């Protein structure tokens, strides 16, 4: 599994440690700061859930198991088509005995074997092998799609956890701001309109937190479904994860797409299969050969002294089929040619689509990286600085609660956006892996 580097958790979790107007002497703040420190410490614990989830999905997902069994079933077809047809045994009983000079014939035993024309069995084996390779690449493609679903569900679940955590911290701070505001209103230091506005903001944030908390069950079920788990228990919140290191150029990824994409490899196998099928269709113009051996049981002649009396004859035979229906043979060759052309078209279509999807995934990946850097290095520190300045201005009476609330809301949005960008980056990286068939 890939080694990840730590996220900038300090920018997204140190809101509660900021000083707030007239709140330093309040006992709850000390406990809140302790909880924040614990959260910061826990954020550097490396989580192995994703590795475990991927292994569990690979073992238990029924769709992947079905693709694997289809691949193995296709492999078992190869020795079947490369083998000679079953020999044919025949038995004849003369209901009315055939009288011959050497005696009456009672019954006949025969065995025959068909030998396809030279090269037919080899081509049939090649066709079956390419079909098996197609199923193999379909299995690989199914596995990559499954891993993408696991990673996507996992990082969405992780983002939801961060969102609940950050929103809850902001809600706690806003609740305590509301207590201070109510005290100031009672003492006449603050107008009622400011208190009402703060209470409205508190209600909105509480509603947002409830919405996020209610989303946990469907998010857990989404992850459980790809693991083939029962839905009777909600999955635990993931431990804080690190950012996956990924250094590559767009040209590298485009090259990997051509080299290792399971979907393109599957199309290549289909083209080879249809090429072999076309050669096999041409071979159908040549006859198959059947060799046979017959034995006839003969009783003794009715007249004595007959030379060779009761001698059982043994006969060898050779026969061939006559491929004279040229219209049928030509149609078979044309059918194989059309299928090969269709496979080539499917390859070109898949390649164009994958290139387009990969380019969009690369754009979203680069855009998410840019946003992570922007929020963690610039916007969140600036928002924290703005909140500090606004707090000081509020303490001195130069601004009201409205500005303080707006500064806090901006910081909350930036923190959530940074976590959203982090989840998007990891999901888009998983998508690139799925498209290229290579772990980055």
N, C-alpha and C positions, 0 to 999 in steps of 0.2 A: 504494500500500500504506500501511497505517496506520503512523504514527509512534508509537514505544513509549517509555515512560519507564523508567529503570533500576530493576532489582529491588534489594532490600536484600540484596546478596550478602555484605556483611560479616558479617551475622548467621549466614549459612549456611556460610561457608567459613573462619572465623578460629579454628576449634577448635585447629588444629595450632599456632597462634601462642601459645596459652595456656601459662603456666608450669606445670610439673608437678613433683612432689616428687622432689628429688635428681636431676633430669634435665638441668639447665641446662648442666652441664659435659660432657654426652655429645655427641660430634661429630655424630651423625646429626641432632640437633635443628637445628643450623645449616642443614644442607641442606634439612630439612623446612620450616623457616621461609621459606627462599628460594623453594621450590616453591609455598608458600602465597601468597606475595606475587605470584608470576607468575600464579597462578590468579586472584587478586583483580584484577590488571591486565587479564587476558584477559576478565574478566566484563563489562567496559565496552566491549568491541569489538562493534559492532553487526553482527548477522548478517543476511544477505540470503537464507539458504537457503529460508525459507518463501515469499518472493516468487518465487524461482526454481522451487520445487516446484509452486506454484500454476500458474505459466505452463506448466510441463512437463505437468502433468496436463490442463490445458485443451487442449493441443495433441495429446497422445498417448492419452488415455483412450478406449478403444473404445466404452464405453457412452455417453459424451458425443457422440462422433462419430455413433453410431447415432441418437441423439435429434435431432441437427442435421440429418441426412439425412432423417429422417422429417418434420421441419418443412418442409424444402425440397421434398420430394415432395408434401406436402399443398398447398403453394403452386402447384405446377404443375397441380393439379387444377382450379384456378379458371378459367383460360382455356378448359379443355376443356368444362366444363359450361355455360359462358356462350355457347359457340359454337352456331350452328345445326347441326342434324343433317346428316350428309353427304348431298348430293344423290344421287338414285338414277338411274342410267342403265339403260335396258332396251333389248333388241334382240330382234326377232322375225323369223324367217325362215319364209315360207310354203312348207311342204313341197309342198303342193298349191296352186298359184296360185289366188287368188280373182279370178275374171273379173268385171270391172265394165264399164260402158259406155265408159269412157275408156281402158280397158286393164287387163291383169292386174296384180295387186299382188304384188310379189316379197318385200319386206322392210320392216320398220318399225323406226324409231329413236325412243326416248322418253327424256325427262329430267324429273325431278320433284323438288320441294323441299318439305319439311315445315316449317311455321312454327308453333312452339308458341304457345299462347294468350298474350295480352298479360300480361306480368309473370312468366311462368314462368321464363324464362331469367335474369332479374334475381334471382329468389328462389333459383334453383339456385346462382347465383354467390355469393349471401349465405351460403347454407348451407356451401358449400365454403370460403369465406373464414373462417367461424367455426371450421370444422374445422381449418384451417391455424393459426388463432390458438390453438386448444386445443393443437396440437402445439408451437407456439412457447412457450407457457407450460410445457408439459411439458419442453421443452428447458431453459428457465430453471430449473425445479425440479431437473432432473437435474444441472445445473451447480452449483447451490447445495449439493446433497447431496454432490457430488464434492468441492467445496471444504471442506465440513465434514469429510469423511473425511480429506482431506489434513491439515487443521489438527489434527484429533483425533489422527491417527497421529503427526504431527510433535511435538506437545506431549507425547504419551506417551513418545516416543523421547527428547525433551529431559529429561523427568522421570527416565527410566531412567538417563540419563547423569549427572544430578545425584546420584541415589541411589547409583550406583556410586562416584562421586567422594567423596561424604561418608562412605559406609560404609568405603571404603578408608582414608581419613584416620583414622577412629576405630579401624580395625583396626591401623594402624601404631602409634598411640599405645598401644593395648592390648597389642600385642606387646612394646613397650618397657617398659610397666608390668610385664609378666610377667617380663622379664629382671631388673628391679629386685627384684621379689618373690622370684625364685629366689635372688638374692644374699642378701637378708635372711633367707630361710629357712635357707640354708646357714650363715649366721652366728648363727642362733638368735634373730633379732629378730622373726620372724614365724612363726606356727604353720602347719603343713602344710595345714590345712583352708582357710586363706585363699588359699594358693597354688593349691590344687585348684579352689577356686571361681573364681579368676581364669582358670585354664586352661579351665574349662568355658565361661565367658563368652567367652573367646577363640575356642573352637571354634564356638560358636553364631554369633558375628559372622562368622567365616570362612565358615561354611556359607551365611549370608545373602548375603555378597558373591559367592560362587560361583553362587548362584541368580540373582542380579541379572545377573551377567556372562553366564550362559547364556541369559537372556531377550533378549539383544541381537539374536540372529539372527532369532527370530520377529518381534520388533518392527521390525527392518529390512525383513523380507519384507512385513509389513503395509503399510509406507509405500511400498515398491517396487511393490506390486500396484496401488495407485491411480495410480501414475505410469506403469504399463505397462512397467516395467523388468524385465529378467531378474534372476533371483535368484542369479546366480553370484558376486556380490560384495556384501559387507556395506556398507551406507551408512556414511559417516563420521559420527562424533558431531556433532550440531549445535553451532554456536557458542552461547554464552550469549545468550539473547534477553531483550528488555525487556518490561515489562508494557504491554499495550495500553490506552491511555487511552479511557475510555468513560463519558460523562456523559449520562444520560437518565433519565427517570421511567418508571414502569410505564404511565402513561396514554399517554406518547409511543409506547411499544412497541406497545401495543394498537391505537393509531391506525395505526401503520405496517403492522400485520398486515392490517387491512382495506384499506389503500390499495395495498400493493405485494406481498402474498403471491402467488407464482406459482400455488400450488395453488388459492387462491380465485379468482384471475383465470381460471384454467382452467375452474373450475366456472361462472363467469359466462359464458364463451364457449360452454360447452355449453348453457346455458339459452337464450342468443340463437340458437344453432344450432337447437335444438328448436322455438323460437318461429317461426323462418323455415320450418322443415320443416312445421309445422302449417299455416302460410299456403299453402305449396306444395301440401300435401295437399288443401286446399280448392279450389285452382285446378285440380286434376285433374277437377273436375266440368265444366270447360269443354273443348270439343273443340279439337284441333289442326287446322290447315288445311294442305292440300297443294295446291300448284299444279303442273301438269304441261304438257308440250309434246311432241306426237308428230308424227313425220314419216314418211310412207309413200312408198316408192319404187314408182312405177307405170310399166310399159312402155307403149309406144304401142298404141292400139287395133288389133285385127286388121282392122277395116274402115276403109277410108280415108274421109276426109271427116267424121269424127266430131268434133264441137266439143269442145275441151278434151282432145283425145287425148294421153295420156302425161303429163297434168298430175299432179304430186305433191301430195297433200293435206297440209295442216298443221293440226293440231288443238290447241286449248288445253283444259285440263281443271282442274276444282277438285273436291276431295274433302275430307271431314272424317271423323274418327272419331266414333263415337257412344258417349259414356260413359253407358251405360244400366244398368250393373250397380251399382246404388246401394248394395247391401250391401257390395261391395268398396270403394267410395269411402268409405263411412261408417267401415268398419274402418280404412282408412288414416288418416282424420282422428282416430279414437280412439287409434290407435297413436301418432301424433305427440303427442297431448295427454297420454297416459300417460308418454311419454318426457320431456316437459317437466316434468311433476310429479315424475318420478323425479330429474331433474337438480336441481330445486329442493330436494328432500330431501337429495341428496348434498351440495349447497352448505351446507345447514344443519348436516349431520353433520360436514363438514370444518371448518366454522367453529367448532363446539363443541369438536372434538378439538384443533384448532390453538390455541384459547384456553387449553385445559387444558394442553397441552404447553408453551405459551409461559409460562404462569404457573409451572409447575414449573421451567422453565429459568431464569426470573427469580429464583426462590427459591434455586436452586443457585448462581446467579451471585452474588447478594447474600451468601449464606452463605460462599462461597469468599472474597469480598472481606473479610468480617468475620474469617475465620480468618487470612488473610494479615496483616491488621493486628494481630490478637491475638498471633500467633506472632512476627512480626518486631519488634513494638514492645514486647511485654510478656513473653511466655513464654520466648523464646530468650534475651533479656538476663537474665531472672531465672534461667534454667537455667545460663547462663554464670557468673552471680554465685554461684549455689549450688555449682557445681563449684569455683570459686575458694575459697569458704569451706570447703568439704569438704576441698580440698587442704591448706589451711592447718591445719585441724584434724587431718588425717592426719599432717602433718609434726610436729605437736606431740604426737601420740600419743593425742588425745582420741577419734578414730574409727578404724575399721579399713578394710581394703581394700573390704569390702562396701559401705560408704557411698560410697566413691569410685567404685566400679563403677556403683552405682545412679545417681549423679549424672551420670556420663558417658552411661549408657544413656538417661536422661531427655533430655539435650541432643540425642543422636542422633535420638530419636523426634520431638522438636520440630522439628529441622531438616528431617527427611524429611516431616513433616506440613506444614511451610510450603511445601516444594516441591510436595507433592501439591495443596495448596490453590491454588497458582499455576497448575499445569497444569489443574486443574478450572475455574478462572476463565476461562482462555483457551478451553477446550473449550466451556464453557457460552455464552460470548460468540459463538463460531462457530455454536452451535446457534440462538441468537437471530437471528443474521444469516440462517441457513438458513430459519427459520420466517417471518421478516418480509420476506425478499427485499431487504434493505437492508444495505449495509455500514455498520457503526457506527464 
